[in-house]
Amino acid sequence: MFKKDIKYHHKIATEIVKSGAFEILEHLQNHEDKHIRKFAKAFYQPIYENLAAQENDATRTFHDEF
C-alpha cells in the first residue's frame, strides 16, 4: 500500500490515526475471520512502522539541536 508514494507516507499515516481508523485496524487484528485479520495486519503494520520512524526522526532532530 505505501511502497510507491513514499513522500506521502507520513501524511497518510497521520490522517489514518486522526480519523480513528488505526484503532479499528488494531482491533480487527483479533477478529474471528482469518481474512479480516490478514487484511488488518497487512494495513496496520506499515502504518505503525511509518509512525515509529517519524517519531525516531523527530527525536533525533530534537537531540541534534541540543
MODELLER restraints for C-alpha pairs under 7 A, 6 or more apart:
rsr = mdl.restraints
at = mdl.atoms
rsr.add(forms.Gaussian(group=physical.xy_distance, feature=features.Distance(at['CA:2:A'], at['CA:9:A']), mean=6.35, stdev=0.5))
rsr.add(forms.Gaussian(group=physical.xy_distance, feature=features.Distance(at['CA:9:A'], at['CA:50:A']), mean=6.85, stdev=0.5))
rsr.add(forms.Gaussian(group=physical.xy_distance, feature=features.Distance(at['CA:10:A'], at['CA:50:A']), mean=6.55, stdev=0.5))
rsr.add(forms.Gaussian(group=physical.xy_distance, feature=features.Distance(at['CA:10:A'], at['CA:51:A']), mean=6.89, stdev=0.5))
rsr.add(forms.Gaussian(group=physical.xy_distance, feature=features.Distance(at['CA:13:A'], at['CA:47:A']), mean=5.51, stdev=0.5))
rsr.add(forms.Gaussian(group=physical.xy_distance, feature=features.Distance(at['CA:13:A'], at['CA:51:A']), mean=6.80, stdev=0.5))
rsr.add(forms.Gaussian(group=physical.xy_distance, feature=features.Distance(at['CA:16:A'], at['CA:22:A']), mean=5.76, stdev=0.5))
rsr.add(forms.Gaussian(group=physical.xy_distance, feature=features.Distance(at['CA:22:A'], at['CA:44:A']), mean=6.97, stdev=0.5))
rsr.add(forms.Gaussian(group=physical.xy_distance, feature=features.Distance(at['CA:25:A'], at['CA:40:A']), mean=5.17, stdev=0.5))
rsr.add(forms.Gaussian(group=physical.xy_distance, feature=features.Distance(at['CA:25:A'], at['CA:44:A']), mean=6.03, stdev=0.5))
rsr.add(forms.Gaussian(group=physical.xy_distance, feature=features.Distance(at['CA:26:A'], at['CA:44:A']), mean=6.78, stdev=0.5))
rsr.add(forms.Gaussian(group=physical.xy_distance, feature=features.Distance(at['CA:28:A'], at['CA:36:A']), mean=6.75, stdev=0.5))
rsr.add(forms.Gaussian(group=physical.xy_distance, feature=features.Distance(at['CA:28:A'], at['CA:37:A']), mean=5.89, stdev=0.5))
rsr.add(forms.Gaussian(group=physical.xy_distance, feature=features.Distance(at['CA:28:A'], at['CA:40:A']), mean=5.80, stdev=0.5))
rsr.add(forms.Gaussian(group=physical.xy_distance, feature=features.Distance(at['CA:29:A'], at['CA:37:A']), mean=4.51, stdev=0.5))
rsr.add(forms.Gaussian(group=physical.xy_distance, feature=features.Distance(at['CA:29:A'], at['CA:40:A']), mean=5.41, stdev=0.5))
rsr.add(forms.Gaussian(group=physical.xy_distance, feature=features.Distance(at['CA:29:A'], at['CA:41:A']), mean=5.86, stdev=0.5))
rsr.add(forms.Gaussian(group=physical.xy_distance, feature=features.Distance(at['CA:30:A'], at['CA:37:A']), mean=6.23, stdev=0.5))
rsr.add(forms.Gaussian(group=physical.xy_distance, feature=features.Distance(at['CA:31:A'], at['CA:37:A']), mean=5.65, stdev=0.5))
